[in-house]
Amino acid sequence: MRSGTRREFFKDSLAAGALAGASIGARRSDTAASYDRISGANDRIRIGLVGSGGQGRADLNKMIRIENVECVAVCDVDDAQAAKGAALVESVSNRPPAFTTRDFRKVLDQKDIDAIIVGTPDHWHALPTIMACQAGKDVYVEKPLTVAIAEGRAVVAAARKYNRIVQMGTQQRSAPHYSRAVEHVKSGQLGKIRLVRAWAYLDWKGEIPVVPDSDAPPSVDYDMWLGPAPKRPFNKNRFHSTFRWYWDYSGGLMTDWGAHMIDIANWAMGIRAPNSAVSVGGKFGYPGDAMETPDTQQAIWQFPEFSMIWEHALGVGRGPEAREHGVAFHGNEGVLVIDREGWEIYPETDAINKPRRYKSPGMPRQSAGSSDYHATHIRNFIDCMRSRRLPNSEVEIGHNSMIACHLANIAQRLGRQVKWDVEKEMIVGDPEAQRYVSREYRAPWKLAI
């Protein structure tokens, strides 16, 4: 790909044109009219759920408990999952959604729907989000924002072009204890930060036994489930929650939990993306199981003034600092460690030409408390739909937090370092690696802004 502006980058990276058989122009609604429907604090907001799996329903459950928010449509390619979503709506709202469908485009066609939740498998995040923006709807999209960097930039462009509110489901951005810890990092009290370390060691996710391909369940539109991903026979290991361990649909634990933890690093350090990435690892814990993505992985990213390390492992739970997940900011004066339960500061030491001493007083564990920051994050989205202010994890934040994750996986798959032009959002001097920045869509699906 030639060098150039982001506009030129899109021309080279993304297939132009609309979805075959779908009129994008017909799906666009007037932005002002859309805004007028929800501009009053007492106006009812109507939601459609696209992807009624566990996470999609969890998001929906929080959203429909907010005053003057209702779900009028549930979409899933699996009728059984759609039925669960519809049952949830009825149990909370005392009435079922107006309709269920296997085709998200039918949700977008409904002019009275103000926003959608995208809780689909990861390979289906970009298209519904972009097409919802084109249809004049706001979007709460689960992490990771997309499975390729070019898709993420396209989602940002669509949100900007159609003036839509798009929030990614990295709920730590709405957690008070994360905000306080981030402000402490930014205050300079830790001294110069030279290293950031992030990790996820999940002892509650383990081996996936190999099973043969089979027919898809009769309740499933499997071709629609595949969507833009390559055509292949149905296999239950590649379906529903375990899809994330296959490159066609996701990026393994690197993009699953990396989306959360790397986002905290980006937030505190005020960064967009690294200059380079290298990654090692493999299927070391379960070499014979069915997963494609690494069960053990370490990545290193270079930034102009510090480096960042990621590590993950499946089936074991003692990560750095003897905890399952977290982010550690190593400064000259102290080390701040944070996870979903709280944060603390360990003082650094100095023994240069003198007895060892502490450089700073440190701070004991600060509890996260009982805040339901998933609910707060959902409410932030709804509030921003009304105010038209950018939400806590708005789409560009979501896109930037994923770049490091995707670059690490590209380096992992190719077995070499990749260098990144932060401004042009292109890999430098490696045409083979650059091909991984975008993804090829299976016909008739195409990406258009």
C-alpha positions as a Markdown table, in Angstrom:
| # | Residue | x | y | z |
|---|---|---|---|---|
| 1 | Met | 0.0 | 0.0 | 0.0 |
| 2 | Arg | 1.3 | 3.5 | -0.8 |
| 3 | Ser | 1.8 | 6.1 | 1.8 |
| 4 | Gly | -0.8 | 8.8 | 2.0 |
| 5 | Thr | -3.5 | 10.4 | 4.0 |
| 6 | Arg | -6.1 | 8.5 | 6.0 |
| 7 | Arg | -8.6 | 9.1 | 3.2 |
| 8 | Glu | -6.2 | 7.4 | 0.8 |
| 9 | Phe | -5.7 | 4.6 | 3.3 |
| 10 | Phe | -9.4 | 3.8 | 3.3 |
| 11 | Lys | -9.4 | 3.7 | -0.5 |
| 12 | Asp | -6.6 | 1.1 | -0.3 |
| 13 | Ser | -7.7 | -0.9 | 2.7 |
| 14 | Leu | -11.5 | -1.2 | 2.5 |
| 15 | Ala | -13.7 | -2.4 | -0.3 |
| 16 | Ala | -15.9 | 0.3 | -1.7 |
| 17 | Gly | -19.6 | -0.1 | -2.3 |
| 18 | Ala | -22.6 | -1.1 | -0.3 |
| 19 | Leu | -23.9 | -4.4 | 0.9 |
| 20 | Ala | -25.3 | -6.3 | -2.1 |
| 21 | Gly | -29.1 | -6.0 | -2.2 |
| 22 | Ala | -29.2 | -3.3 | 0.5 |
| 23 | Ser | -29.7 | 0.3 | -0.3 |
| 24 | Ile | -27.5 | 2.3 | 2.1 |
| 25 | Gly | -29.2 | 5.5 | 1.0 |
| 26 | Ala | -32.6 | 4.1 | 2.0 |
| 27 | Arg | -31.2 | 3.3 | 5.4 |
| 28 | Arg | -29.9 | 6.8 | 6.2 |
| 29 | Ser | -32.2 | 8.8 | 8.4 |
| 30 | Asp | -32.2 | 12.5 | 9.0 |
| 31 | Thr | -29.8 | 13.2 | 11.9 |
| 32 | Ala | -31.8 | 16.2 | 13.1 |
| 33 | Ala | -35.0 | 14.2 | 13.2 |
| 34 | Ser | -33.2 | 11.4 | 15.0 |
| 35 | Tyr | -31.9 | 13.9 | 17.6 |
| 36 | Asp | -35.3 | 15.5 | 18.0 |
| 37 | Arg | -36.8 | 12.1 | 19.0 |
| 38 | Ile | -34.5 | 11.8 | 22.1 |
| 39 | Ser | -33.5 | 15.4 | 22.9 |
| 40 | Gly | -35.9 | 15.7 | 25.8 |
| 41 | Ala | -34.9 | 14.2 | 29.1 |
| 42 | Asn | -38.4 | 12.6 | 29.4 |
| 43 | Asp | -38.5 | 11.2 | 25.8 |
| 44 | Arg | -38.5 | 7.5 | 25.5 |
| 45 | Ile | -35.4 | 5.8 | 23.9 |
| 46 | Arg | -36.1 | 2.7 | 21.9 |
| 47 | Ile | -33.3 | 0.1 | 21.7 |
| 48 | Gly | -32.7 | -2.9 | 19.4 |
| 49 | Leu | -30.4 | -5.7 | 20.5 |
| 50 | Val | -28.2 | -7.2 | 17.8 |
| 51 | Gly | -26.6 | -10.3 | 19.2 |
| 52 | Ser | -28.5 | -11.9 | 22.0 |
| 53 | Gly | -25.7 | -13.9 | 23.6 |
| 54 | Gly | -24.6 | -13.7 | 27.2 |
| 55 | Gln | -22.8 | -10.3 | 26.9 |
| 56 | Gly | -25.5 | -8.8 | 24.7 |
| 57 | Arg | -28.1 | -9.7 | 27.2 |
| 58 | Ala | -26.0 | -8.4 | 30.0 |
| 59 | Asp | -25.8 | -5.1 | 28.3 |
| 60 | Leu | -29.5 | -5.1 | 27.5 |
| 61 | Asn | -30.4 | -6.0 | 31.1 |
| 62 | Lys | -28.6 | -2.9 | 32.4 |
| 63 | Met | -30.0 | -0.6 | 29.6 |
| 64 | Ile | -33.7 | -1.5 | 29.9 |
| 65 | Arg | -33.6 | -0.8 | 33.7 |
| 66 | Ile | -32.9 | 2.9 | 32.9 |
| 67 | Glu | -36.0 | 5.0 | 33.1 |
| 68 | Asn | -37.6 | 5.7 | 29.7 |
| 69 | Val | -35.6 | 3.1 | 27.8 |
| 70 | Glu | -37.3 | 0.2 | 26.2 |
| 71 | Cys | -36.2 | -2.7 | 23.9 |
| 72 | Val | -38.4 | -3.1 | 20.9 |
| 73 | Ala | -36.4 | -5.5 | 18.8 |
| 74 | Val | -34.1 | -8.5 | 19.4 |
| 75 | Cys | -32.0 | -10.0 | 16.7 |
| 76 | Asp | -29.9 | -13.1 | 16.7 |
| 77 | Val | -29.1 | -15.7 | 14.0 |
| 78 | Asp | -29.8 | -18.4 | 16.6 |
| 79 | Asp | -33.5 | -18.5 | 17.4 |
| 80 | Ala | -32.8 | -19.9 | 20.8 |
| 81 | Gln | -30.6 | -17.0 | 21.7 |
| 82 | Ala | -33.2 | -14.5 | 20.4 |
| 83 | Ala | -35.8 | -16.2 | 22.6 |
| 84 | Lys | -33.6 | -15.7 | 25.7 |
| 85 | Gly | -33.3 | -12.0 | 24.8 |
| 86 | Ala | -37.1 | -11.6 | 24.3 |
| 87 | Ala | -37.7 | -13.4 | 27.6 |
| 88 | Leu | -35.4 | -11.0 | 29.4 |
| 89 | Val | -37.2 | -8.0 | 27.9 |
| 90 | Glu | -40.6 | -9.3 | 29.0 |
| 91 | Ser | -39.4 | -10.2 | 32.5 |
| 92 | Val | -38.0 | -6.7 | 33.1 |
| 93 | Ser | -40.5 | -4.6 | 31.1 |
| 94 | Asn | -43.6 | -6.7 | 31.5 |
| 95 | Arg | -44.1 | -6.9 | 27.7 |
| 96 | Pro | -42.1 | -8.6 | 25.0 |
| 97 | Pro | -40.2 | -6.8 | 22.2 |
| 98 | Ala | -42.2 | -5.8 | 19.2 |
| 99 | Phe | -40.4 | -8.4 | 17.1 |
| 100 | Thr | -37.4 | -10.7 | 16.8 |
| 101 | Thr | -35.4 | -11.5 | 13.7 |
| 102 | Arg | -32.3 | -13.2 | 12.4 |
| 103 | Asp | -31.4 | -10.3 | 10.2 |
| 104 | Phe | -30.0 | -7.1 | 11.8 |
| 105 | Arg | -30.9 | -5.1 | 8.7 |
| 106 | Lys | -34.5 | -5.4 | 9.7 |
| 107 | Val | -33.7 | -3.8 | 13.0 |
| 108 | Leu | -32.0 | -0.9 | 11.2 |
| 109 | Asp | -35.0 | -0.5 | 8.9 |
| 110 | Gln | -37.2 | 0.5 | 11.9 |
| 111 | Lys | -37.4 | 4.3 | 12.0 |
| 112 | Asp | -38.6 | 4.4 | 15.6 |
| 113 | Ile | -35.4 | 2.6 | 16.9 |
| 114 | Asp | -32.9 | 5.2 | 18.3 |
| 115 | Ala | -30.0 | 2.9 | 19.1 |
| 116 | Ile | -28.7 | -0.6 | 18.9 |
| 117 | Ile | -26.5 | -2.8 | 21.1 |
| 118 | Val | -24.0 | -4.8 | 19.1 |
| 119 | Gly | -23.3 | -7.9 | 21.2 |
| 120 | Thr | -22.4 | -10.2 | 18.3 |
| 121 | Pro | -19.3 | -12.3 | 17.9 |
| 122 | Asp | -16.3 | -10.0 | 17.2 |
| 123 | His | -16.2 | -10.5 | 13.4 |
| 124 | Trp | -19.7 | -9.0 | 13.2 |
| 125 | His | -19.0 | -5.8 | 15.2 |
| 126 | Ala | -17.9 | -3.5 | 12.3 |
| 127 | Leu | -20.7 | -3.9 | 9.8 |
| 128 | Pro | -23.8 | -3.5 | 12.0 |
| 129 | Thr | -22.1 | -0.5 | 13.8 |
| 130 | Ile | -21.3 | 1.3 | 10.5 |
| 131 | Met | -24.7 | 0.5 | 9.0 |
| 132 | Ala | -26.5 | 1.7 | 12.2 |
| 133 | Cys | -24.6 | 5.0 | 11.9 |
| 134 | Gln | -25.8 | 5.3 | 8.3 |
| 135 | Ala | -29.3 | 4.6 | 9.4 |
| 136 | Gly | -29.2 | 7.4 | 12.0 |
| 137 | Lys | -28.9 | 5.3 | 15.1 |
| 138 | Asp | -26.5 | 5.4 | 18.0 |
| 139 | Val | -24.5 | 2.3 | 18.9 |
| 140 | Tyr | -23.3 | 0.6 | 22.1 |
| 141 | Val | -20.8 | -1.9 | 20.7 |
| 142 | Glu | -19.0 | -4.6 | 22.7 |
| 143 | Lys | -15.3 | -4.9 | 22.8 |
| 144 | Pro | -13.2 | -5.5 | 20.8 |
| 145 | Leu | -14.4 | -2.7 | 18.5 |
| 146 | Thr | -13.4 | -4.7 | 15.5 |
| 147 | Val | -11.1 | -7.6 | 14.5 |
| 148 | Ala | -8.9 | -5.5 | 12.2 |
| 149 | Ile | -7.4 | -2.0 | 12.5 |
| 150 | Ala | -8.8 | -0.7 | 9.2 |
| 151 | Glu | -12.3 | -1.7 | 10.3 |
| 152 | Gly | -11.8 | 0.3 | 13.5 |
| 153 | Arg | -10.9 | 3.4 | 11.5 |
| 154 | Ala | -13.9 | 2.9 | 9.3 |
| 155 | Val | -16.2 | 2.7 | 12.3 |
| 156 | Val | -14.7 | 6.0 | 13.6 |
| 157 | Ala | -15.2 | 7.6 | 10.2 |
| 158 | Ala | -18.8 | 6.4 | 10.1 |
| 159 | Ala | -19.6 | 7.8 | 13.6 |
| 160 | Arg | -18.1 | 11.1 | 12.6 |
| 161 | Lys | -19.7 | 11.3 | 9.2 |
| 162 | Tyr | -23.2 | 10.6 | 10.5 |
| 163 | Asn | -22.8 | 12.4 | 13.8 |
| 164 | Arg | -23.6 | 9.3 | 15.9 |
| 165 | Ile | -22.9 | 8.5 | 19.5 |
| 166 | Val | -20.8 | 5.2 | 19.6 |
| 167 | Gln | -19.6 | 3.8 | 22.9 |
| 168 | Met | -17.4 | 0.7 | 23.2 |
| 169 | Gly | -18.1 | -1.7 | 26.1 |
| 170 | Thr | -14.9 | -1.1 | 28.1 |
| 171 | Gln | -16.7 | -0.3 | 31.3 |
| 172 | Gln | -13.6 | 0.5 | 33.3 |
| 173 | Arg | -13.8 | 4.0 | 31.7 |
| 174 | Ser | -16.9 | 4.6 | 33.9 |
| 175 | Ala | -15.4 | 3.1 | 37.1 |
| 176 | Pro | -14.6 | 5.7 | 39.8 |
| 177 | His | -11.6 | 3.8 | 41.1 |
| 178 | Tyr | -10.0 | 3.5 | 37.7 |
| 179 | Ser | -10.6 | 7.2 | 37.2 |
| 180 | Arg | -8.8 | 8.0 | 40.5 |
| 181 | Ala | -5.9 | 5.8 | 39.7 |
| 182 | Val | -5.5 | 7.2 | 36.2 |
| 183 | Glu | -5.5 | 10.7 | 37.6 |
| 184 | His | -2.8 | 9.7 | 40.1 |
| 185 | Val | -0.6 | 8.4 | 37.2 |
| 186 | Lys | -1.2 | 11.7 | 35.3 |
| 187 | Ser | -0.4 | 13.8 | 38.3 |
| 188 | Gly | 3.3 | 12.9 | 38.1 |
| 189 | Gln | 3.6 | 11.6 | 41.7 |
| 190 | Leu | 4.9 | 8.3 | 40.5 |
| 191 | Gly | 7.7 | 10.1 | 38.7 |
| 192 | Lys | 8.6 | 9.4 | 35.1 |
| 193 | Ile | 6.8 | 6.2 | 33.9 |
| 194 | Arg | 9.3 | 4.0 | 32.1 |
| 195 | Leu | 7.3 | 0.7 | 31.9 |
| 196 | Val | 3.6 | -0.2 | 31.8 |
| 197 | Arg | 2.7 | -3.9 | 32.3 |
| 198 | Ala | -0.7 | -5.4 | 31.7 |
| 199 | Trp | -1.9 | -9.0 | 32.0 |
| 200 | Ala | -4.7 | -11.5 | 32.2 |
| 201 | Tyr | -4.2 | -15.0 | 33.7 |
| 202 | Leu | -7.6 | -16.8 | 33.6 |
| 203 | Asp | -7.8 | -20.0 | 35.5 |
| 204 | Trp | -11.5 | -20.3 | 34.7 |
| 205 | Lys | -10.8 | -20.8 | 30.9 |
| 206 | Gly | -9.1 | -24.0 | 29.9 |
| 207 | Glu | -8.8 | -26.6 | 27.2 |
| 208 | Ile | -11.2 | -27.0 | 24.4 |
| 209 | Pro | -11.3 | -30.6 | 23.2 |
| 210 | Val | -11.2 | -31.2 | 19.4 |
| 211 | Val | -14.6 | -32.2 | 17.9 |
| 212 | Pro | -15.5 | -33.0 | 14.3 |
| 213 | Asp | -17.5 | -30.7 | 12.1 |
| 214 | Ser | -21.2 | -31.2 | 12.0 |
| 215 | Asp | -24.5 | -29.8 | 10.8 |
| 216 | Ala | -25.5 | -26.5 | 12.4 |
| 217 | Pro | -28.4 | -26.6 | 14.8 |
| 218 | Pro | -31.7 | -26.1 | 12.9 |
| 219 | Ser | -32.4 | -23.0 | 15.0 |
| 220 | Val | -29.3 | -21.3 | 13.5 |
| 221 | Asp | -28.8 | -19.4 | 10.2 |
| 222 | Tyr | -25.2 | -20.4 | 10.0 |
| 223 | Asp | -24.4 | -18.6 | 6.7 |
| 224 | Met | -25.6 | -15.4 | 8.4 |
| 225 | Trp | -23.5 | -16.2 | 11.5 |
| 226 | Leu | -20.4 | -16.5 | 9.3 |
| 227 | Gly | -21.3 | -13.2 | 7.5 |
| 228 | Pro | -18.1 | -11.7 | 6.2 |
| 229 | Ala | -15.9 | -14.5 | 7.5 |
| 230 | Pro | -14.6 | -17.3 | 5.3 |
| 231 | Lys | -17.0 | -20.1 | 4.4 |
| 232 | Arg | -16.3 | -23.3 | 6.2 |
| 233 | Pro | -18.3 | -26.2 | 7.8 |
| 234 | Phe | -20.0 | -25.7 | 11.1 |
| 235 | Asn | -18.1 | -26.7 | 14.2 |
| 236 | Lys | -19.4 | -26.1 | 17.7 |
| 237 | Asn | -16.0 | -25.1 | 19.0 |
| 238 | Arg | -16.1 | -22.1 | 16.6 |
| 239 | Phe | -19.5 | -21.0 | 17.7 |
| 240 | His | -21.0 | -18.9 | 20.4 |
| 241 | Ser | -18.6 | -18.0 | 23.3 |
| 242 | Thr | -15.6 | -20.1 | 22.0 |
| 243 | Phe | -15.5 | -18.3 | 18.7 |
| 244 | Arg | -12.9 | -15.9 | 20.2 |
| 245 | Trp | -10.2 | -18.6 | 20.0 |
| 246 | Tyr | -10.2 | -18.6 | 16.1 |
| 247 | Trp | -8.5 | -16.0 | 13.9 |
| 248 | Asp | -11.5 | -15.8 | 11.5 |
| 249 | Tyr | -13.7 | -14.3 | 14.2 |
| 250 | Ser | -11.5 | -12.7 | 16.8 |
| 251 | Gly | -8.0 | -12.4 | 18.3 |
| 252 | Gly | -7.9 | -14.6 | 21.3 |
| 253 | Leu | -7.2 | -13.4 | 24.8 |
| 254 | Met | -5.1 | -10.6 | 23.4 |
| 255 | Thr | -8.1 | -8.8 | 22.0 |
| 256 | Asp | -10.6 | -10.2 | 24.5 |
| 257 | Trp | -9.0 | -9.0 | 27.8 |
| 258 | Gly | -6.3 | -6.9 | 26.2 |
| 259 | Ala | -9.1 | -4.6 | 25.0 |
| 260 | His | -9.8 | -3.9 | 28.7 |
| 261 | Met | -6.3 | -3.7 | 30.2 |
| 262 | Ile | -4.5 | -1.9 | 27.3 |
| 263 | Asp | -7.3 | 0.7 | 27.3 |
| 264 | Ile | -6.4 | 1.6 | 30.9 |
| 265 | Ala | -2.7 | 2.0 | 29.8 |
| 266 | Asn | -3.7 | 4.2 | 26.9 |
| 267 | Trp | -6.0 | 6.3 | 29.2 |
| 268 | Ala | -3.4 | 6.9 | 31.9 |
| 269 | Met | -0.5 | 7.5 | 29.5 |
| 270 | Gly | -2.4 | 9.7 | 27.0 |
| 271 | Ile | -1.3 | 7.6 | 24.0 |
| 272 | Arg | -2.8 | 6.4 | 20.8 |
| 273 | Ala | -0.7 | 3.6 | 19.5 |
| 274 | Pro | 2.9 | 2.2 | 19.8 |
| 275 | Asn | 5.7 | 2.6 | 17.2 |
| 276 | Ser | 6.4 | -1.2 | 17.1 |
| 277 | Ala | 5.3 | -4.5 | 18.4 |
| 278 | Val | 6.8 | -7.9 | 18.9 |
| 279 | Ser | 5.1 | -11.0 | 20.4 |
| 280 | Val | 6.1 | -14.5 | 21.4 |
| 281 | Gly | 4.0 | -17.4 | 22.8 |
| 282 | Gly | 1.9 | -20.2 | 21.5 |
| 283 | Lys | -0.2 | -23.2 | 22.5 |
| 284 | Phe | 2.0 | -24.1 | 25.4 |
| 285 | Gly | -0.6 | -25.0 | 28.0 |
| 286 | Tyr | -2.9 | -27.0 | 25.8 |
| 287 | Pro | -0.9 | -27.9 | 22.7 |
| 288 | Gly | -3.3 | -30.5 | 21.4 |
| 289 | Asp | -6.6 | -28.7 | 21.9 |
| 290 | Ala | -8.9 | -27.0 | 19.3 |
| 291 | Met | -7.9 | -23.4 | 19.8 |
| 292 | Glu | -6.0 | -21.5 | 17.1 |
| 293 | Thr | -5.0 | -18.5 | 19.2 |
| 294 | Pro | -2.2 | -18.7 | 21.8 |
| 295 | Asp | -3.0 | -19.9 | 25.2 |
| 296 | Thr | 0.2 | -18.3 | 26.4 |
| 297 | Gln | 1.4 | -15.0 | 24.9 |
| 298 | Gln | 3.8 | -12.1 | 25.8 |
| 299 | Ala | 3.9 | -8.9 | 23.7 |
| 300 | Ile | 6.2 | -5.9 | 23.9 |
| 301 | Trp | 5.3 | -2.5 | 22.5 |
| 302 | Gln | 7.7 | 0.5 | 22.0 |
| 303 | Phe | 6.5 | 4.0 | 22.6 |
| 304 | Pro | 8.7 | 7.1 | 22.3 |
| 305 | Glu | 9.2 | 7.5 | 26.1 |
| 306 | Phe | 8.4 | 4.1 | 27.6 |
| 307 | Ser | 7.7 | 0.5 | 26.8 |
| 308 | Met | 4.7 | -1.7 | 27.5 |
| 309 | Ile | 4.4 | -5.4 | 28.2 |
| 310 | Trp | 1.4 | -7.7 | 27.9 |
| 311 | Glu | 1.2 | -11.3 | 29.1 |
| 312 | His | -1.6 | -13.8 | 29.3 |
| 313 | Ala | -2.2 | -17.4 | 30.0 |
| 314 | Leu | -5.3 | -19.7 | 30.0 |
| 315 | Gly | -5.8 | -22.3 | 32.7 |
| 316 | Val | -3.7 | -20.6 | 35.4 |
| 317 | Gly | -4.5 | -17.7 | 37.6 |
| 318 | Arg | -1.3 | -16.3 | 39.2 |
| 319 | Gly | -0.2 | -13.5 | 37.1 |
| 320 | Pro | 2.1 | -10.6 | 38.0 |
| 321 | Glu | 1.5 | -9.2 | 41.5 |
| 322 | Ala | -0.1 | -12.7 | 42.2 |
| 323 | Arg | -3.4 | -11.6 | 40.7 |
| 324 | Glu | -5.6 | -12.6 | 37.8 |
| 325 | His | -5.5 | -9.4 | 35.8 |
| 326 | Gly | -4.3 | -5.9 | 36.1 |
| 327 | Val | -2.2 | -3.0 | 34.9 |
| 328 | Ala | 1.0 | -1.8 | 36.6 |
| 329 | Phe | 2.6 | 1.6 | 36.0 |
| 330 | His | 6.3 | 1.6 | 36.9 |
| 331 | Gly | 7.6 | 5.1 | 37.7 |
| 332 | Asn | 10.8 | 6.3 | 39.1 |
| 333 | Glu | 9.1 | 7.1 | 42.5 |
| 334 | Gly | 6.6 | 4.3 | 42.8 |
| 335 | Val | 4.6 | 1.5 | 41.1 |
| 336 | Leu | 0.8 | 1.8 | 40.9 |
| 337 | Val | -1.1 | -1.5 | 40.4 |
| 338 | Ile | -4.8 | -1.6 | 39.6 |
| 339 | Asp | -7.4 | -4.2 | 38.8 |
| 340 | Arg | -11.2 | -4.4 | 38.9 |
| 341 | Glu | -11.1 | -4.7 | 42.7 |
| 342 | Gly | -9.0 | -1.8 | 43.6 |
| 343 | Trp | -5.5 | -0.1 | 43.4 |
| 344 | Glu | -2.4 | 0.5 | 45.5 |
| 345 | Ile | 1.0 | 2.1 | 45.2 |
| 346 | Tyr | 4.3 | 0.5 | 46.1 |
| 347 | Pro | 7.1 | 2.9 | 46.9 |
| 348 | Glu | 10.3 | 2.6 | 44.8 |
| 349 | Thr | 13.6 | 2.3 | 46.5 |
| 350 | Asp | 17.0 | 4.1 | 46.2 |
| 351 | Ala | 20.3 | 2.6 | 47.4 |
| 352 | Ile | 22.7 | 4.6 | 45.3 |
| 353 | Asn | 25.7 | 5.5 | 47.5 |
| 354 | Lys | 23.6 | 5.2 | 50.7 |
| 355 | Pro | 21.5 | 2.7 | 52.7 |
| 356 | Arg | 18.3 | 1.7 | 50.8 |
| 357 | Arg | 15.4 | 4.0 | 51.4 |
| 358 | Tyr | 11.9 | 4.5 | 50.1 |
| 359 | Lys | 11.5 | 7.3 | 47.5 |
| 360 | Ser | 7.8 | 7.9 | 48.3 |
| 361 | Pro | 5.3 | 7.0 | 50.9 |
| 362 | Gly | 3.2 | 4.6 | 48.8 |
| 363 | Met | -0.5 | 4.0 | 49.3 |
| 364 | Pro | -2.4 | 1.1 | 50.8 |
| 365 | Arg | -5.0 | -0.7 | 48.8 |
| 366 | Gln | -7.9 | 1.5 | 47.7 |
| 367 | Ser | -11.0 | -0.6 | 47.2 |
| 368 | Ala | -13.2 | -0.3 | 44.1 |
| 369 | Gly | -16.2 | -0.4 | 46.4 |
| 370 | Ser | -19.6 | -1.6 | 45.4 |
| 371 | Ser | -20.1 | 0.5 | 42.3 |
| 372 | Asp | -21.8 | -1.2 | 39.4 |
| 373 | Tyr | -19.7 | 0.5 | 36.8 |
| 374 | His | -21.1 | -1.7 | 34.0 |
| 375 | Ala | -24.5 | -0.1 | 34.7 |
| 376 | Thr | -22.8 | 3.3 | 35.0 |
| 377 | His | -21.1 | 2.8 | 31.6 |
| 378 | Ile | -24.5 | 1.9 | 30.0 |
| 379 | Arg | -26.1 | 5.0 | 31.6 |
| 380 | Asn | -23.3 | 7.2 | 30.3 |
| 381 | Phe | -24.2 | 6.0 | 26.8 |
| 382 | Ile | -27.9 | 6.8 | 27.3 |
| 383 | Asp | -27.1 | 10.2 | 28.8 |
| 384 | Cys | -24.8 | 11.0 | 25.9 |
| 385 | Met | -27.6 | 10.0 | 23.4 |
| 386 | Arg | -29.6 | 12.8 | 25.0 |
| 387 | Ser | -26.9 | 15.4 | 25.4 |
| 388 | Arg | -24.9 | 14.5 | 22.2 |
| 389 | Arg | -21.7 | 14.7 | 24.2 |
| 390 | Leu | -18.9 | 12.2 | 23.6 |
| 391 | Pro | -19.3 | 9.2 | 26.0 |
| 392 | Asn | -16.6 | 7.9 | 28.3 |
| 393 | Ser | -15.4 | 5.2 | 25.9 |
| 394 | Glu | -16.3 | 6.9 | 22.6 |
| 395 | Val | -15.4 | 5.2 | 19.4 |
| 396 | Glu | -12.0 | 6.8 | 18.7 |
| 397 | Ile | -10.9 | 5.8 | 22.2 |
| 398 | Gly | -12.1 | 2.3 | 21.5 |
| 399 | His | -10.3 | 2.2 | 18.2 |
| 400 | Asn | -7.0 | 3.4 | 19.6 |
| 401 | Ser | -7.1 | 0.9 | 22.5 |
| 402 | Met | -7.3 | -1.9 | 20.0 |
| 403 | Ile | -4.4 | -0.9 | 17.8 |
| 404 | Ala | -1.7 | -2.3 | 20.1 |
| 405 | Cys | -3.7 | -5.6 | 20.5 |
| 406 | His | -4.0 | -6.1 | 16.8 |
| 407 | Leu | -0.4 | -5.2 | 16.1 |
| 408 | Ala | 0.8 | -7.8 | 18.8 |
| 409 | Asn | -1.3 | -10.5 | 17.1 |
| 410 | Ile | 0.1 | -9.6 | 13.7 |
| 411 | Ala | 3.6 | -9.9 | 15.1 |
| 412 | Gln | 2.7 | -13.1 | 16.7 |
| 413 | Arg | 1.2 | -14.7 | 13.6 |
| 414 | Leu | 4.2 | -13.6 | 11.4 |
| 415 | Gly | 6.9 | -14.3 | 14.0 |
| 416 | Arg | 8.6 | -10.9 | 13.7 |
| 417 | Gln | 8.5 | -7.4 | 14.8 |
| 418 | Val | 6.2 | -5.0 | 13.1 |
| 419 | Lys | 6.7 | -1.2 | 12.9 |
| 420 | Trp | 3.8 | 1.2 | 13.0 |
| 421 | Asp | 3.2 | 4.7 | 11.6 |
| 422 | Val | 0.9 | 6.2 | 14.2 |
| 423 | Glu | -0.3 | 9.1 | 12.0 |
| 424 | Lys | -0.9 | 7.2 | 8.8 |
| 425 | Glu | -2.1 | 4.0 | 10.6 |
| 426 | Met | 0.0 | 1.8 | 8.4 |
| 427 | Ile | 2.7 | -0.8 | 9.0 |
| 428 | Val | 6.1 | 0.4 | 7.8 |
| 429 | Gly | 8.2 | -1.5 | 5.3 |
| 430 | Asp | 6.4 | -4.9 | 5.5 |
| 431 | Pro | 3.7 | -5.4 | 2.8 |
| 432 | Glu | 2.8 | -8.9 | 4.1 |
| 433 | Ala | 2.1 | -7.5 | 7.6 |
| 434 | Gln | 0.2 | -4.6 | 6.2 |
| 435 | Arg | -2.3 | -7.1 | 4.7 |
| 436 | Tyr | -3.3 | -8.0 | 8.2 |
| 437 | Val | -4.3 | -4.4 | 8.9 |
| 438 | Ser | -7.5 | -5.0 | 7.0 |
| 439 | Arg | -9.5 | -8.1 | 6.3 |
| 440 | Glu | -11.0 | -9.7 | 3.2 |
| 441 | Tyr | -14.8 | -9.9 | 3.3 |
| 442 | Arg | -16.7 | -12.9 | 2.0 |
| 443 | Ala | -19.2 | -11.9 | -0.7 |
| 444 | Pro | -21.7 | -10.3 | -0.7 |
| 445 | Trp | -20.6 | -8.4 | 2.4 |
| 446 | Lys | -18.6 | -5.2 | 1.8 |
| 447 | Leu | -17.6 | -2.4 | 4.0 |
| 448 | Ala | -18.6 | 1.1 | 3.0 |
| 449 | Ile | -18.6 | 4.4 | 5.0 |
